[in-house]
Amino acid sequence: MNGIDRSASWYYALVPYSDSSKYWHSALNQLIKFKSQIKVSTQTKSSNDKLDSTTRNLTEKEFLDGINVAEISFESPDDFINSILVKKKEASGEDFYITSDDILRVVSNRLESKDRISFLNFLTDERVIDALGYTWAKTLIDCISLWSGSSHAVSSWKEENLPILIANHLGEFSYGEYYGYDKRMLKDVIHSLNLNKEVTVSLLLDGLEKNAESLPLPKLYSVIRLLTDYCSEEQIADVTTRYVQRLTTRLRLPTNKIESECSAESALAYQLYSFLGDVDTRVRWRAAHSIRASARMGDFKNIVTLTALYELKSMPGYREDNAPFYWLSARLWLIVTFDRIASEVPEAIAPVARWLLSIATDQDFPHVLIRHFAKSCLMKLLSNGFIEFDEQEIAALHAINISELVSEKSKGRVSRGRFHGGGKERRFSFDSLDTLSYVYPSAIKCFADVNEEMFLDEAEAWIIDRWGNGSDLSVWEKEPRKHKFERADYSLYSHSHGSMPTIEPHSYYLEWHAMWCSLGSLMAEKALAEPEYDDDDYGTLNGFLSREGLTQPPQWSSDLRSPTPLETHFHYPPTVEAEDWVATITADDFELELGLSSEDGNLVVDSYHDIRTSNHRSSVRISSALVNPETGFALVRSLQTSDDSHDYRLPPAGHEFEIDDGPFLLRGWLNEHSGDARLDEKDVFNHGVRLIEATPSENVVEILGLCRSDSYPVNWLDSSNGDSAFHYEAWGDVRDDSRQREYLYGEDCISNGHRLKISLHHLKQYLDKVGFDLTIEVEITRRVTKDGITEYNEKSEKEARYARLYLLRRTGEILTTEGCVGTWTPSGN
């Protein structure tokens, strides 16, 4: 485990958690231990199964032992294949899983010396290769390895035929016995041939020429890596130079675009900044995380170097010359990153504080969202004593995004989806379907008396006059990166109904940033709108910024992501057939979700998670609410008899479904949080985690004396002793854009969701203080899937939803409609 500990320690240096938590370090080692224990447990179970099922296993062994070589025909390749298929069919009839490899292994061990060459010749027939599939090469190599040491004829056959087979079937020679890439098999086979380096290089190049188009990239790269072991340094240098020259020609890069005296440090900063201005928002977030990680690792010089690139509007040598560099996005993502670093490593940002103030107060570039993040960053530094500003600088800081004009009541309203243009002929063709109808209206609402035409005039001036762009960029043929979009899924670059695209078309990029600059320039002349309601900032600039900034500041959404819970059903598929699994459920399944069978002393009181395998899918929803001890059991019985669990709801705090009518009480005690994801929605490391979806209510926090921890994962601590009262975890196994979200095979198991847990000690303490009991609903939906895809149009028996309600008495009993089913805390504790 020492090697694992070292890699975990290195990984810990890159993750966004405080020095004292060692959160990811610990999580990595716990996962390794968990997987190891499961493996041992599975092996033990298999051993026990062998003892308990001796007849079955002996019969399988007897079946293989009973295969007679005479049953395998060597008359022709077709007869050879058919005879193997006949034996497989016989095995299947006995309910045995026996592969062609198993049969061939038995046959090869029993062949007489005179038949071995014929056997090898059959194995290399194209029809046999196609029939055996990806395991063909391993079967062939196993036979050669078995016989070559004792047979000169086999050794000669190997020297004569194996190089040709490798060249013609390169891919199969890098495929492992467990249906995964085997990096060593090809290397070992090449080594066993004892060829000189020149012949080996020629052989591998021949194989690449014949197979390159059909090889998956991992195989292709592994072969190229192997090839370099046999090339001379001069050959590698020559190929690299020629490739760079070809790449330079294809990208039309002058050879002197990147200064040769450029240091490695500045080259890194240039490269990262170029990524911040990439057309793909996922690339921007990766670059932002890289900058953030470098700051955590003490590379403060990189921060200063990046600020010097802020004024660049092109990146020769780092970006294509024939497509625009998204310099507006690069500026925004840089300041967003600095704002996050200011919470983690403020000393890294403090040296550039006055530079941040200068760009946030730049009247020539009044980008309101950039100003918003710059102000947020500086306020963190100032409030924590990392910078010292004079009175004039402090006044300038507080004035950022604050209008000098008195706000006024709005004189007109623009509704999303109902943008009314005046028919004015425009120099720039704005997207009327999505930008004008769904993106711009919220910005226009920030003003008391700015109409659509006035706002478009200003946005148009920014795009054409100040930034020097053409007028017809919305025309598809004018898209500078049309080739990139044509290869991408439409959903990635669509901004339908105001959604944020993952890959930004040039016209949208300009429209979106022009909106923020128009807000800033119009603020100097036009009054902002007053809030419609005293307790709501909707329709105001502050409200707009909060809805368009980070989803849950100051954290990025990826900061809220936890490791997948270390529970077996989140990592391995059920062992029961999918149809049987859907049709039956037990009380243990519900109690497993609540954590009642766990020994960690916690109870799940709010949750939603989804688990998918190739054949099974389950969705679990848990909610809870307070009830009157006198009427709570009657309520549980009433709700449990409902035909559909969707006909009722255990409400969150303050929800309209709460009941307070005499002895009948149903009261929420947890806050529910929802809403659209915002700027950090495209953060590639959030894996679908957006925000903290459930928290203890203000009442719970006050009564238990809780405070939220500063570090992650999210905890609410008992102020009196620091013990964890509530623990929140949210996870996702794969990225939103991952193909694995769609298709699953074999033993694959992926999940995503969130859970809020409370310690049983603090639950007991809270219920005693408020004098209520707690009712919890667990709803489990199970579906049959095929390769991870739910077949919704299939018969109804392939899906079932189950719900079970529990009543947790504050005296310690657990009740269901069947009566008392256990205790959650000793009576009188």
Number of C-alpha atoms within 10 A of each C-alpha: 9 7 8 12 14 12 13 18 16 12 13 21 18 17 17 20 19 15 10 7 13 15 19 21 19 14 18 19 15 13 15 13 14 15 15 12 12 15 12 12 12 12 12 12 12 12 12 12 13 14 11 11 11 12 11 15 15 12 14 18 11 11 17 18 12 11 15 11 17 9 13 20 15 17 9 11 18 15 13 18 21 15 16 18 17 13 20 19 15 13 17 13 10 13 11 16 12 17 16 18 16 13 20 19 16 16 20 21 12 14 13 10 13 9 12 19 14 11 18 18 13 20 22 18 13 11 13 17 18 11 14 17 11 19 19 21 27 19 20 20 15 12 20 21 16 14 17 15 10 11 14 11 14 21 16 12 16 20 14 11 13 19 21 15 16 21 20 17 17 27 23 23 26 25 22 18 16 8 9 10 17 17 17 15 19 23 17 10 16 18 12 12 14 11 14 10 14 11 13 20 18 14 21 21 17 17 21 21 12 15 17 16 10 12 16 11 11 10 21 19 12 17 22 13 11 18 19 13 14 18 15 12 10 9 12 15 12 11 11 12 12 12 12 11 14 12 12 14 12 9 14 13 18 11 11 9 11 14 10 7 6 10 10 9 12 14 15 16 22 20 15 24 28 25 26 28 27 23 22 18 25 21 21 25 21 17 23 25 22 15 25 24 17 18 23 21 12 12 15 17 15 19 20 16 17 17 17 12 18 17 10 14 15 18 21 15 20 18 19 14 14 10 12 17 24 22 21 21 21 24 21 21 24 25 25 24 21 28 25 23 23 23 16 17 17 23 17 24 25 20 16 16 19 14 14 23 20 14 17 25 19 12 12 11 18 23 26 23 25 24 25 20 25 28 24 21 27 28 18 17 21 16 10 12 11 17 19 13 12 8 9 8 14 15 11 15 24 12 13 18 21 15 17 13 12 11 17 15 14 20 12 13 17 18 15 17 17 12 18 14 12 8 7 7 7 11 14 21 16 21 14 13 16 20 23 22 20 21 23 23 22 20 21 28 25 26 27 21 18 22 18 17 14 14 20 22 14 17 25 25 17 22 22 15 11 11 12 10 15 14 16 15 19 17 10 12 10 13 17 16 17 14 9 12 16 9 8 12 10 12 11 15 19 18 21 14 15 17 16 21 19 20 25 22 23 20 23 22 16 23 23 17 20 23 25 20 22 25 26 22 19 18 20 15 11 19 21 29 22 20 20 13 9 7 7 10 15 18 24 24 25 16 16 17 15 18 17 15 20 21 21 18 13 16 16 22 27 23 21 20 25 22 16 20 18 14 11 12 14 20 21 16 21 17 7 10 11 20 17 12 17 22 14 10 15 7 9 11 12 23 17 14 21 22 16 18 14 13 7 10 15 22 23 25 24 26 23 19 19 19 22 29 27 22 24 25 26 19 18 20 19 24 22 26 25 27 27 20 19 13 14 23 22 13 18 21 16 11 20 18 10 12 8 12 17 9 8 10 14 19 22 26 20 14 13 9 15 18 15 12 8 7 13 16 20 25 23 25 20 24 17 18 11 10 10 11 21 18 17 24 25 27 25 21 22 25 22 24 25 27 26 21 21 19 23 21 16 13 13 17 19 11 12 18 14 22 17 16 14 11 15 17 19 22 23 22 20 19 14 10 7 12 14 20 25 26 20 23 22 29 23 22 21 18 17 19 15 10 10 16 16 13 15 20 13 11 13 17 23 24 22 21 22 24 24 26 23 22 18 18 14 17 21 20 15 18 17 14 12 13 12 22 24 24 26 21 25 25 20 22 16 24 25 28 21 16 17 24 19 19 13 12 7 10 8 9 12 20 20 17 17 16 19 19 22 24 27 28 24 25 17 17 17 19 19 18 18 7 12 13 13 13 15 20 19 9 11 7 10
